[in-house]
Amino acid sequence: MAKVGEILRASDACFAELPGYSFAPCWLEGTGARVGLRMHYLDEAPAGGADKTALCLHGQPTWSYI
C-alpha cells in the first residue's frame, strides 16, 4: 500500500506496445514542490506547425487511450 504523499508510477514499458496507440511519448516534468511528478501529453501538430491549437483534457479514472 502506498504511503500518503508517495508517488506511484507505472513503468514506461507498460505503454510501449498498446494496440492502436502509436503516439510518441512527451512528458512535462514537475519542478519545485512537484519534482518527481510528470504529465504526459500528445503533440500531433503537422510537420509545418499548426494555425490553431486544441486542448482536450480528460478526468479520472480515464486517460486518452480509452
All heavy atoms as TSV, in Angstrom:
chain	resi	resn	atom	element	x	y	z
A	1	MET	N	N	0.846	-1.187	0.000
A	1	MET	CA	C	0.000	0.000	0.000
A	1	MET	C	C	0.885	1.242	0.000
A	1	MET	O	O	1.893	1.308	0.691
A	1	MET	CB	C	-0.900	-0.028	1.220
A	1	MET	CG	C	-1.874	1.099	1.277
A	1	MET	SD	S	-3.027	0.809	2.634
A	1	MET	CE	C	-4.214	2.016	2.260
A	2	ALA	N	N	0.494	2.233	-0.770
A	2	ALA	CA	C	1.276	3.466	-0.874
A	2	ALA	C	C	1.092	4.324	0.371
A	2	ALA	O	O	0.027	4.358	0.970
A	2	ALA	CB	C	0.832	4.246	-2.101
A	3	LYS	N	N	2.145	5.000	0.757
A	3	LYS	CA	C	2.092	5.948	1.863
A	3	LYS	C	C	1.532	7.268	1.355
A	3	LYS	O	O	1.646	7.588	0.178
A	3	LYS	CB	C	3.488	6.164	2.425
A	3	LYS	CG	C	4.108	4.918	2.995
A	3	LYS	CD	C	5.527	5.208	3.430
A	3	LYS	CE	C	6.204	3.915	3.825
A	3	LYS	NZ	N	7.637	4.086	4.020
A	4	VAL	N	N	0.953	8.052	2.240
A	4	VAL	CA	C	0.441	9.363	1.856
A	4	VAL	C	C	1.593	10.189	1.295
A	4	VAL	O	O	2.665	10.261	1.883
A	4	VAL	CB	C	-0.194	10.070	3.075
A	4	VAL	CG1	C	-0.576	11.499	2.721
A	4	VAL	CG2	C	-1.388	9.292	3.571
A	5	GLY	N	N	1.396	10.779	0.148
A	5	GLY	CA	C	2.411	11.606	-0.485
A	5	GLY	C	C	3.400	10.833	-1.346
A	5	GLY	O	O	4.229	11.430	-2.003
A	6	GLU	N	N	3.320	9.496	-1.340
A	6	GLU	CA	C	4.243	8.705	-2.156
A	6	GLU	C	C	3.806	8.749	-3.617
A	6	GLU	O	O	2.630	8.664	-3.933
A	6	GLU	CB	C	4.258	7.259	-1.668
A	6	GLU	CG	C	5.262	6.386	-2.371
A	6	GLU	CD	C	5.291	4.965	-1.815
A	6	GLU	OE1	O	4.526	4.655	-0.895
A	6	GLU	OE2	O	6.082	4.181	-2.338
A	7	ILE	N	N	4.767	8.887	-4.515
A	7	ILE	CA	C	4.483	8.940	-5.950
A	7	ILE	C	C	4.567	7.529	-6.517
A	7	ILE	O	O	5.579	6.851	-6.364
A	7	ILE	CB	C	5.486	9.851	-6.677
A	7	ILE	CG1	C	5.357	11.282	-6.153
A	7	ILE	CG2	C	5.248	9.813	-8.180
A	7	ILE	CD1	C	6.444	12.206	-6.640
A	8	LEU	N	N	3.500	7.078	-7.138
A	8	LEU	CA	C	3.477	5.778	-7.804
A	8	LEU	C	C	3.486	6.018	-9.298
A	8	LEU	O	O	2.783	6.882	-9.807
A	8	LEU	CB	C	2.230	4.988	-7.404
A	8	LEU	CG	C	2.083	4.690	-5.911
A	8	LEU	CD1	C	0.766	3.975	-5.645
A	8	LEU	CD2	C	3.246	3.859	-5.417
A	9	ARG	N	N	4.278	5.231	-10.014
A	9	ARG	CA	C	4.379	5.426	-11.461
A	9	ARG	C	C	4.513	4.071	-12.134
A	9	ARG	O	O	5.329	3.254	-11.756
A	9	ARG	CB	C	5.593	6.282	-11.771
A	9	ARG	CG	C	5.796	6.490	-13.265
A	9	ARG	CD	C	7.006	7.335	-13.572
A	9	ARG	NE	N	6.790	8.673	-13.066
A	9	ARG	CZ	C	7.748	9.539	-12.801
A	9	ARG	NH1	N	8.998	9.208	-12.978
A	9	ARG	NH2	N	7.477	10.739	-12.359
A	10	ALA	N	N	3.695	3.850	-13.160
A	10	ALA	CA	C	3.828	2.646	-13.980
A	10	ALA	C	C	5.069	2.792	-14.856
A	10	ALA	O	O	5.412	3.891	-15.294
A	10	ALA	CB	C	2.593	2.450	-14.853
A	11	SER	N	N	5.712	1.699	-15.109
A	11	SER	CA	C	6.892	1.695	-15.973
A	11	SER	C	C	6.500	2.118	-17.391
A	11	SER	O	O	5.413	1.784	-17.880
A	11	SER	CB	C	7.485	0.294	-16.001
A	11	SER	OG	O	8.410	0.160	-17.043
A	12	ASP	N	N	7.377	2.849	-18.056
A	12	ASP	CA	C	7.113	3.241	-19.445
A	12	ASP	C	C	6.907	2.026	-20.342
A	12	ASP	O	O	6.205	2.097	-21.349
A	12	ASP	CB	C	8.254	4.097	-19.988
A	12	ASP	CG	C	8.303	5.474	-19.339
A	12	ASP	OD1	O	7.303	5.878	-18.726
A	12	ASP	OD2	O	9.345	6.137	-19.466
A	13	ALA	N	N	7.500	0.907	-19.988
A	13	ALA	CA	C	7.350	-0.319	-20.776
A	13	ALA	C	C	5.890	-0.776	-20.823
A	13	ALA	O	O	5.473	-1.430	-21.778
A	13	ALA	CB	C	8.229	-1.423	-20.207
A	14	CYS	N	N	5.106	-0.421	-19.822
A	14	CYS	CA	C	3.681	-0.805	-19.803
A	14	CYS	C	C	2.913	-0.172	-20.961
A	14	CYS	O	O	1.870	-0.661	-21.358
A	14	CYS	CB	C	3.044	-0.374	-18.486
A	14	CYS	SG	S	3.683	-1.217	-17.039
A	15	PHE	N	N	3.411	0.931	-21.480
A	15	PHE	CA	C	2.709	1.672	-22.521
A	15	PHE	C	C	3.369	1.553	-23.888
A	15	PHE	O	O	2.921	2.161	-24.849
A	15	PHE	CB	C	2.637	3.154	-22.121
A	15	PHE	CG	C	2.074	3.362	-20.745
A	15	PHE	CD1	C	2.911	3.644	-19.681
A	15	PHE	CD2	C	0.725	3.258	-20.511
A	15	PHE	CE1	C	2.408	3.827	-18.404
A	15	PHE	CE2	C	0.204	3.439	-19.243
A	15	PHE	CZ	C	1.048	3.723	-18.192
A	16	ALA	N	N	4.434	0.784	-23.989
A	16	ALA	CA	C	5.255	0.736	-25.199
A	16	ALA	C	C	4.549	0.129	-26.412
A	16	ALA	O	O	4.780	0.556	-27.528
A	16	ALA	CB	C	6.555	-0.014	-24.926
A	17	GLU	N	N	3.689	-0.843	-26.215
A	17	GLU	CA	C	3.099	-1.541	-27.366
A	17	GLU	C	C	1.586	-1.633	-27.271
A	17	GLU	O	O	1.008	-2.692	-27.510
A	17	GLU	CB	C	3.724	-2.928	-27.488
A	17	GLU	CG	C	5.211	-2.855	-27.759
A	17	GLU	CD	C	5.846	-4.221	-27.947
A	17	GLU	OE1	O	5.147	-5.149	-28.387
A	17	GLU	OE2	O	7.048	-4.346	-27.650
A	18	LEU	N	N	0.929	-0.546	-26.953
A	18	LEU	CA	C	-0.524	-0.549	-26.883
A	18	LEU	C	C	-1.099	-0.578	-28.292
A	18	LEU	O	O	-0.716	0.229	-29.144
A	18	LEU	CB	C	-1.025	0.698	-26.159
A	18	LEU	CG	C	-0.700	0.785	-24.678
A	18	LEU	CD1	C	-1.102	2.145	-24.134
A	18	LEU	CD2	C	-1.397	-0.313	-23.911
A	19	PRO	N	N	-2.029	-1.491	-28.575
A	19	PRO	CA	C	-2.615	-1.565	-29.917
A	19	PRO	C	C	-3.362	-0.271	-30.270
A	19	PRO	O	O	-4.153	0.229	-29.485
A	19	PRO	CB	C	-3.589	-2.738	-29.830
A	19	PRO	CG	C	-3.310	-3.435	-28.552
A	19	PRO	CD	C	-2.554	-2.498	-27.677
A	20	GLY	N	N	-3.093	0.270	-31.434
A	20	GLY	CA	C	-3.787	1.456	-31.902
A	20	GLY	C	C	-3.357	2.740	-31.220
A	20	GLY	O	O	-4.019	3.762	-31.348
A	21	TYR	N	N	-2.265	2.730	-30.484
A	21	TYR	CA	C	-1.799	3.929	-29.769
A	21	TYR	C	C	-0.337	4.144	-30.127
A	21	TYR	O	O	0.573	3.807	-29.380
A	21	TYR	CB	C	-1.970	3.739	-28.259
A	21	TYR	CG	C	-1.929	5.024	-27.469
A	21	TYR	CD1	C	-3.059	5.824	-27.382
A	21	TYR	CD2	C	-0.785	5.420	-26.814
A	21	TYR	CE1	C	-3.035	7.004	-26.650
A	21	TYR	CE2	C	-0.745	6.590	-26.083
A	21	TYR	CZ	C	-1.877	7.377	-26.002
A	21	TYR	OH	O	-1.846	8.543	-25.277
A	22	SER	N	N	-0.108	4.720	-31.279
A	22	SER	CA	C	1.244	4.840	-31.805
A	22	SER	C	C	1.841	6.237	-31.600
A	22	SER	O	O	2.725	6.655	-32.330
A	22	SER	CB	C	1.249	4.509	-33.295
A	22	SER	OG	O	0.369	5.388	-33.973
A	23	PHE	N	N	1.367	6.956	-30.605
A	23	PHE	CA	C	1.844	8.309	-30.365
A	23	PHE	C	C	3.183	8.299	-29.638
A	23	PHE	O	O	3.425	7.489	-28.768
A	23	PHE	CB	C	0.828	9.098	-29.534
A	23	PHE	CG	C	-0.536	9.145	-30.158
A	23	PHE	CD1	C	-1.584	8.431	-29.631
A	23	PHE	CD2	C	-0.760	9.892	-31.308
A	23	PHE	CE1	C	-2.847	8.469	-30.205
A	23	PHE	CE2	C	-2.005	9.942	-31.894
A	23	PHE	CZ	C	-3.051	9.223	-31.344
A	24	ALA	N	N	4.041	9.232	-30.004
A	24	ALA	CA	C	5.335	9.367	-29.331
A	24	ALA	C	C	5.127	9.911	-27.924
A	24	ALA	O	O	4.299	10.791	-27.717
A	24	ALA	CB	C	6.231	10.317	-30.117
A	25	PRO	N	N	5.860	9.400	-26.941
A	25	PRO	CA	C	5.704	9.908	-25.580
A	25	PRO	C	C	6.304	11.309	-25.422
A	25	PRO	O	O	7.410	11.568	-25.886
A	25	PRO	CB	C	6.453	8.889	-24.721
A	25	PRO	CG	C	7.430	8.255	-25.641
A	25	PRO	CD	C	6.815	8.296	-27.011
A	26	CYS	N	N	5.554	12.198	-24.820
A	26	CYS	CA	C	6.007	13.553	-24.495
A	26	CYS	C	C	5.673	13.789	-23.029
A	26	CYS	O	O	4.549	13.533	-22.603
A	26	CYS	CB	C	5.280	14.590	-25.346
A	26	CYS	SG	S	5.475	14.402	-27.111
A	27	TRP	N	N	6.625	14.265	-22.253
A	27	TRP	CA	C	6.423	14.445	-20.816
A	27	TRP	C	C	6.733	15.865	-20.393
A	27	TRP	O	O	7.719	16.459	-20.821
A	27	TRP	CB	C	7.318	13.493	-20.025
A	27	TRP	CG	C	7.019	12.062	-20.271
A	27	TRP	CD1	C	7.721	11.217	-21.095
A	27	TRP	CD2	C	5.962	11.288	-19.742
A	27	TRP	NE1	N	7.157	9.977	-21.097
A	27	TRP	CE2	C	6.067	9.981	-20.262
A	27	TRP	CE3	C	4.917	11.558	-18.864
A	27	TRP	CZ2	C	5.188	8.974	-19.939
A	27	TRP	CZ3	C	4.040	10.541	-18.539
A	27	TRP	CH2	C	4.169	9.274	-19.076
A	28	LEU	N	N	5.914	16.399	-19.524
A	28	LEU	CA	C	6.174	17.668	-18.861
A	28	LEU	C	C	6.587	17.309	-17.439
A	28	LEU	O	O	5.809	16.708	-16.701
A	28	LEU	CB	C	4.916	18.531	-18.861
A	28	LEU	CG	C	5.011	19.882	-18.171
A	28	LEU	CD1	C	6.048	20.758	-18.872
A	28	LEU	CD2	C	3.665	20.569	-18.154
A	29	GLU	N	N	7.823	17.615	-17.077
A	29	GLU	CA	C	8.373	17.256	-15.767
A	29	GLU	C	C	8.040	18.334	-14.740
A	29	GLU	O	O	8.112	19.520	-15.031
A	29	GLU	CB	C	9.893	17.088	-15.856
A	29	GLU	CG	C	10.341	16.017	-16.828
A	29	GLU	CD	C	10.104	14.591	-16.321
A	29	GLU	OE1	O	9.959	14.396	-15.105
A	29	GLU	OE2	O	10.084	13.686	-17.164
A	30	GLY	N	N	7.701	17.891	-13.522
A	30	GLY	CA	C	7.395	18.813	-12.439
A	30	GLY	C	C	8.649	19.507	-11.921
A	30	GLY	O	O	9.757	18.990	-12.033
A	31	THR	N	N	8.466	20.675	-11.346
A	31	THR	CA	C	9.574	21.429	-10.746
A	31	THR	C	C	9.163	21.880	-9.349
A	31	THR	O	O	7.991	21.802	-8.980
A	31	THR	CB	C	9.938	22.672	-11.590
A	31	THR	OG1	O	8.788	23.517	-11.676
A	31	THR	CG2	C	10.393	22.299	-12.988
A	32	GLY	N	N	10.114	22.365	-8.593
A	32	GLY	CA	C	9.824	22.880	-7.251
A	32	GLY	C	C	9.204	21.803	-6.368
A	32	GLY	O	O	9.751	20.717	-6.225
A	33	ALA	N	N	8.043	22.089	-5.815
A	33	ALA	CA	C	7.349	21.141	-4.935
A	33	ALA	C	C	6.807	19.942	-5.703
A	33	ALA	O	O	6.391	18.965	-5.101
A	33	ALA	CB	C	6.209	21.846	-4.201
A	34	ARG	N	N	6.827	20.006	-7.028
A	34	ARG	CA	C	6.268	18.920	-7.850
A	34	ARG	C	C	7.347	18.054	-8.501
A	34	ARG	O	O	7.065	17.314	-9.433
A	34	ARG	CB	C	5.354	19.511	-8.908
A	34	ARG	CG	C	4.120	20.148	-8.299
A	34	ARG	CD	C	3.306	20.898	-9.332
A	34	ARG	NE	N	2.181	21.565	-8.744
A	34	ARG	CZ	C	2.206	22.750	-8.161
A	34	ARG	NH1	N	3.341	23.418	-8.092
A	34	ARG	NH2	N	1.137	23.297	-7.651
A	35	VAL	N	N	8.587	18.150	-8.037
A	35	VAL	CA	C	9.670	17.321	-8.573
A	35	VAL	C	C	9.291	15.856	-8.399
A	35	VAL	O	O	8.798	15.453	-7.350
A	35	VAL	CB	C	11.008	17.632	-7.871
A	35	VAL	CG1	C	12.047	16.583	-8.194
A	35	VAL	CG2	C	11.512	18.997	-8.278
A	36	GLY	N	N	9.511	15.078	-9.428
A	36	GLY	CA	C	9.162	13.658	-9.397
A	36	GLY	C	C	7.832	13.363	-10.060
A	36	GLY	O	O	7.532	12.227	-10.388
A	37	LEU	N	N	7.010	14.395	-10.243
A	37	LEU	CA	C	5.738	14.218	-10.944
A	37	LEU	C	C	5.946	14.554	-12.409
A	37	LEU	O	O	6.821	15.335	-12.777
A	37	LEU	CB	C	4.666	15.141	-10.365
A	37	LEU	CG	C	4.293	14.911	-8.920
A	37	LEU	CD1	C	3.276	15.961	-8.480
A	37	LEU	CD2	C	3.739	13.514	-8.711
A	38	ARG	N	N	5.142	13.959	-13.254
A	38	ARG	CA	C	5.196	14.295	-14.669
A	38	ARG	C	C	3.817	14.104	-15.279
A	38	ARG	O	O	2.994	13.349	-14.769
A	38	ARG	CB	C	6.241	13.467	-15.400
A	38	ARG	CG	C	5.963	11.994	-15.424
A	38	ARG	CD	C	7.097	11.251	-16.083
A	38	ARG	NE	N	6.737	9.848	-16.211
A	38	ARG	CZ	C	7.441	8.972	-16.870
A	38	ARG	NH1	N	8.562	9.335	-17.456
A	38	ARG	NH2	N	7.063	7.726	-16.954
A	39	MET	N	N	3.584	14.819	-16.364
A	39	MET	CA	C	2.308	14.740	-17.066
A	39	MET	C	C	2.598	14.414	-18.521
A	39	MET	O	O	3.452	15.039	-19.156
A	39	MET	CB	C	1.574	16.077	-16.966
A	39	MET	CG	C	0.250	16.075	-17.702
A	39	MET	SD	S	-0.696	17.602	-17.491
A	39	MET	CE	C	0.371	18.799	-18.274
A	40	HIS	N	N	1.890	13.432	-19.049
A	40	HIS	CA	C	2.045	13.041	-20.450
A	40	HIS	C	C	1.111	13.887	-21.304
A	40	HIS	O	O	0.005	14.228	-20.901
A	40	HIS	CB	C	1.686	11.559	-20.612
A	40	HIS	CG	C	1.854	11.073	-22.004
A	40	HIS	ND1	N	0.809	10.999	-22.896
A	40	HIS	CD2	C	2.944	10.655	-22.667
A	40	HIS	CE1	C	1.252	10.535	-24.059
A	40	HIS	NE2	N	2.543	10.327	-23.945
A	41	TYR	N	N	1.578	14.230	-22.481
A	41	TYR	CA	C	0.724	14.944	-23.432
A	41	TYR	C	C	1.017	14.457	-24.839
A	41	TYR	O	O	2.045	13.854	-25.104
A	41	TYR	CB	C	0.923	16.462	-23.330
A	41	TYR	CG	C	2.313	16.942	-23.689
A	41	TYR	CD1	C	2.591	17.352	-24.983
A	41	TYR	CD2	C	3.335	16.964	-22.750
A	41	TYR	CE1	C	3.866	17.797	-25.331
A	41	TYR	CE2	C	4.609	17.403	-23.076
A	41	TYR	CZ	C	4.863	17.809	-24.367
A	41	TYR	OH	O	6.119	18.236	-24.702
A	42	LEU	N	N	0.066	14.681	-25.733
A	42	LEU	CA	C	0.236	14.338	-27.147
A	42	LEU	C	C	0.441	15.624	-27.924
A	42	LEU	O	O	-0.262	16.602	-27.726
A	42	LEU	CB	C	-1.000	13.628	-27.688
A	42	LEU	CG	C	-1.364	12.303	-27.033
A	42	LEU	CD1	C	-2.641	11.744	-27.646
A	42	LEU	CD2	C	-0.238	11.317	-27.155
A	43	ASP	N	N	1.425	15.625	-28.801
A	43	ASP	CA	C	1.679	16.754	-29.681
A	43	ASP	C	C	1.652	16.207	-31.102
A	43	ASP	O	O	2.630	15.669	-31.592
A	43	ASP	CB	C	3.029	17.394	-29.366
A	43	ASP	CG	C	3.283	18.652	-30.175
A	43	ASP	OD1	O	2.479	18.959	-31.087
A	43	ASP	OD2	O	4.286	19.325	-29.905
A	44	GLU	N	N	0.521	16.337	-31.755
A	44	GLU	CA	C	0.328	15.763	-33.085
A	44	GLU	C	C	0.168	16.841	-34.148
A	44	GLU	O	O	-0.599	16.689	-35.090
A	44	GLU	CB	C	-0.889	14.833	-33.069
A	44	GLU	CG	C	-0.686	13.603	-32.190
A	44	GLU	CD	C	0.438	12.717	-32.704
A	44	GLU	OE1	O	0.393	12.297	-33.871
A	44	GLU	OE2	O	1.374	12.458	-31.924
A	45	ALA	N	N	0.877	17.941	-33.988
A	45	ALA	CA	C	0.812	19.025	-34.979
A	45	ALA	C	C	1.425	18.556	-36.294
A	45	ALA	O	O	2.336	17.737	-36.307
A	45	ALA	CB	C	1.561	20.245	-34.463
A	46	PRO	N	N	0.936	19.072	-37.423
A	46	PRO	CA	C	1.537	18.726	-38.708
A	46	PRO	C	C	2.992	19.193	-38.767
A	46	PRO	O	O	3.413	20.066	-38.005
A	46	PRO	CB	C	0.665	19.453	-39.727
A	46	PRO	CG	C	-0.204	20.377	-38.988
A	46	PRO	CD	C	-0.167	19.993	-37.542
A	47	ALA	N	N	3.768	18.646	-39.680
A	47	ALA	CA	C	5.204	18.916	-39.786
A	47	ALA	C	C	5.524	20.408	-39.858
A	47	ALA	O	O	6.482	20.862	-39.260
A	47	ALA	CB	C	5.781	18.196	-40.994
A	48	GLY	N	N	4.731	21.190	-40.552
A	48	GLY	CA	C	4.996	22.615	-40.698
A	48	GLY	C	C	4.416	23.467	-39.580
A	48	GLY	O	O	4.469	24.677	-39.639
A	49	GLY	N	N	3.840	22.856	-38.568
A	49	GLY	CA	C	3.187	23.604	-37.496
A	49	GLY	C	C	1.692	23.673	-37.742
A	49	GLY	O	O	1.183	23.182	-38.742
A	50	ALA	N	N	0.993	24.268	-36.829
A	50	ALA	CA	C	-0.462	24.362	-36.929
A	50	ALA	C	C	-0.904	25.803	-36.726
A	50	ALA	O	O	-0.277	26.558	-35.988
A	50	ALA	CB	C	-1.119	23.473	-35.891
A	51	ASP	N	N	-1.986	26.190	-37.397
A	51	ASP	CA	C	-2.528	27.539	-37.232
A	51	ASP	C	C	-3.310	27.664	-35.929
A	51	ASP	O	O	-3.412	28.741	-35.368
A	51	ASP	CB	C	-3.456	27.891	-38.393
A	51	ASP	CG	C	-2.698	28.013	-39.711
A	51	ASP	OD1	O	-1.486	28.311	-39.675
A	51	ASP	OD2	O	-3.315	27.801	-40.766
A	52	LYS	N	N	-3.884	26.547	-35.478
A	52	LYS	CA	C	-4.709	26.559	-34.264
A	52	LYS	C	C	-4.296	25.404	-33.361
A	52	LYS	O	O	-3.762	24.398	-33.821
A	52	LYS	CB	C	-6.182	26.422	-34.624
A	52	LYS	CG	C	-6.702	27.577	-35.443
A	52	LYS	CD	C	-8.155	27.418	-35.740
A	52	LYS	CE	C	-8.605	28.608	-36.594
A	52	LYS	NZ	N	-10.022	28.582	-36.865
A	53	THR	N	N	-4.560	25.559	-32.099
A	53	THR	CA	C	-4.265	24.519	-31.111
A	53	THR	C	C	-5.546	24.129	-30.413
A	53	THR	O	O	-6.352	24.993	-30.060
A	53	THR	CB	C	-3.253	25.037	-30.067
A	53	THR	OG1	O	-2.053	25.395	-30.739
A	53	THR	CG2	C	-2.968	23.997	-29.016
A	54	ALA	N	N	-5.737	22.846	-30.194
A	54	ALA	CA	C	-6.875	22.345	-29.433
A	54	ALA	C	C	-6.349	21.681	-28.169
A	54	ALA	O	O	-5.414	20.883	-28.226
A	54	ALA	CB	C	-7.670	21.340	-30.250
A	55	LEU	N	N	-6.918	22.034	-27.032
A	55	LEU	CA	C	-6.538	21.433	-25.765
A	55	LEU	C	C	-7.705	20.592	-25.284
A	55	LEU	O	O	-8.800	21.109	-25.069
A	55	LEU	CB	C	-6.211	22.519	-24.727
A	55	LEU	CG	C	-5.941	22.014	-23.318
A	55	LEU	CD1	C	-4.696	21.136	-23.293
A	55	LEU	CD2	C	-5.807	23.187	-22.363
A	56	CYS	N	N	-7.479	19.286	-25.154
A	56	CYS	CA	C	-8.508	18.359	-24.687
A	56	CYS	C	C	-8.029	17.750	-23.372
A	56	CYS	O	O	-6.925	17.211	-23.314
A	56	CYS	CB	C	-8.747	17.253	-25.712
A	56	CYS	SG	S	-9.231	17.872	-27.332
A	57	LEU	N	N	-8.825	17.850	-22.337
A	57	LEU	CA	C	-8.468	17.293	-21.036
A	57	LEU	C	C	-9.456	16.203	-20.681
A	57	LEU	O	O	-10.638	16.277	-21.008
A	57	LEU	CB	C	-8.515	18.387	-19.956
A	57	LEU	CG	C	-7.593	19.579	-20.188
A	57	LEU	CD1	C	-7.862	20.659	-19.145
A	57	LEU	CD2	C	-6.138	19.153	-20.133
A	58	HIS	N	N	-8.977	15.193	-19.996
A	58	HIS	CA	C	-9.868	14.127	-19.546
A	58	HIS	C	C	-9.754	14.027	-18.039
A	58	HIS	O	O	-8.804	14.495	-17.425
A	58	HIS	CB	C	-9.520	12.794	-20.211
A	58	HIS	CG	C	-8.123	12.358	-19.970
A	58	HIS	ND1	N	-7.733	11.711	-18.829
A	58	HIS	CD2	C	-6.990	12.512	-20.714
A	58	HIS	CE1	C	-6.437	11.469	-18.882
A	58	HIS	NE2	N	-5.954	11.951	-20.011
A	59	GLY	N	N	-10.751	13.410	-17.429
A	59	GLY	CA	C	-10.758	13.290	-15.976
A	59	GLY	C	C	-10.445	11.892	-15.514
A	59	GLY	O	O	-10.283	10.979	-16.318
A	60	GLN	N	N	-10.367	11.738	-14.216
A	60	GLN	CA	C	-10.126	10.427	-13.616
A	60	GLN	C	C	-11.392	9.593	-13.741
A	60	GLN	O	O	-12.479	10.141	-13.679
A	60	GLN	CB	C	-9.760	10.579	-12.132
A	60	GLN	CG	C	-8.368	11.062	-11.927
A	60	GLN	CD	C	-7.331	9.987	-12.233
A	60	GLN	OE1	O	-7.589	9.009	-12.905
A	60	GLN	NE2	N	-6.128	10.187	-11.754
A	61	PRO	N	N	-11.356	8.319	-13.866
A	61	PRO	CA	C	-10.170	7.474	-13.928
A	61	PRO	C	C	-9.772	7.145	-15.354
A	61	PRO	O	O	-9.142	6.128	-15.603
A	61	PRO	CB	C	-10.628	6.224	-13.190
A	61	PRO	CG	C	-12.055	6.068	-13.613
A	61	PRO	CD	C	-12.570	7.503	-13.727
A	62	THR	N	N	-10.139	7.953	-16.316
A	62	THR	CA	C	-9.848	7.642	-17.716
A	62	THR	C	C	-8.551	8.293	-18.177
A	62	THR	O	O	-7.993	9.159	-17.522
A	62	THR	CB	C	-10.978	8.124	-18.631
A	62	THR	OG1	O	-11.061	9.542	-18.534
A	62	THR	CG2	C	-12.306	7.521	-18.240
A	63	TRP	N	N	-8.097	7.863	-19.334
A	63	TRP	CA	C	-6.954	8.509	-19.975
A	63	TRP	C	C	-7.171	8.443	-21.473
A	63	TRP	O	O	-8.139	7.859	-21.946
A	63	TRP	CB	C	-5.647	7.878	-19.509
A	63	TRP	CG	C	-5.442	6.432	-19.779
A	63	TRP	CD1	C	-6.173	5.384	-19.282
A	63	TRP	CD2	C	-4.434	5.843	-20.586
A	63	TRP	NE1	N	-5.677	4.207	-19.731
A	63	TRP	CE2	C	-4.607	4.452	-20.536
A	63	TRP	CE3	C	-3.399	6.349	-21.342
A	63	TRP	CZ2	C	-3.781	3.565	-21.220
A	63	TRP	CZ3	C	-2.576	5.462	-22.006
A	63	TRP	CH2	C	-2.777	4.101	-21.935
A	64	SER	N	N	-6.320	9.056	-22.258
A	64	SER	CA	C	-6.566	9.227	-23.686
A	64	SER	C	C	-6.664	7.935	-24.476
A	64	SER	O	O	-7.268	7.923	-25.532
A	64	SER	CB	C	-5.485	10.129	-24.302
A	64	SER	OG	O	-4.207	9.538	-24.135
A	65	TYR	N	N	-6.097	6.859	-23.981
A	65	TYR	CA	C	-6.188	5.579	-24.693
A	65	TYR	C	C	-7.619	5.060	-24.721
A	65	TYR	O	O	-8.052	4.473	-25.684
A	65	TYR	CB	C	-5.254	4.548	-24.051
A	65	TYR	CG	C	-5.215	3.231	-24.775
A	65	TYR	CD1	C	-4.715	3.140	-26.079
A	65	TYR	CD2	C	-5.657	2.064	-24.166
A	65	TYR	CE1	C	-4.655	1.936	-26.739
A	65	TYR	CE2	C	-5.595	0.849	-24.822
A	65	TYR	CZ	C	-5.099	0.786	-26.102
A	65	TYR	OH	O	-5.045	-0.419	-26.763
A	66	ILE	N	N	-8.366	5.299	-23.674
A	66	ILE	CA	C	-9.745	4.832	-23.592
A	66	ILE	C	C	-10.613	5.663	-24.508
A	66	ILE	O	O	-11.452	5.259	-25.195
A	66	ILE	CB	C	-10.267	4.890	-22.147
A	66	ILE	CG1	C	-9.464	3.929	-21.292
A	66	ILE	CG2	C	-11.740	4.547	-22.057
A	66	ILE	CD1	C	-9.746	3.996	-19.802
